[in-house]
Amino acid sequence: MEITTKQLGDIHTVVLEGRFDSMTAHSVEEKLNSMLESSHFKMIVDLSGVDYISSAGLRVLLSATKRARQEKDGDLRLTSIQTQVRQVFDMAGFTQFYKVYDSEEKAVKSFT
């Protein structure tokens, strides 16, 4: 799993590339927790490079989202989900829980 970040004002984007499963979930969890501990509560997770997500990956995203939403104006939003990953979100009922956008630009605008 490759994890990169970028920032636009107070919004941070986490770009993930690779399989998001039990072998890689811990590194993503550490990154998201580190950002939350640094008071970065407006986050976008770009899943365009993720071709597989397991329940471990879903659990990491859910935990980070709950923590972000506890803060004023905090949230974790998703962008660019590939079809096969979107199907997992749909089956797990997660698409109703998340704000999902086609592009990072739209996700950034949703915070304003």
Secondary structure, DSSP 8 states (H G I E B T S, - for coil): -EEEEEEETTEEEEEEEEEESTTTHHHHHHHHHHHHHTT--EEEEEEEEEEEE-HHHHHHHHHHHHHHHTSTT-EEEEE---HHHHHHHHHHTGGGTS-EESSHHHHHHHT-
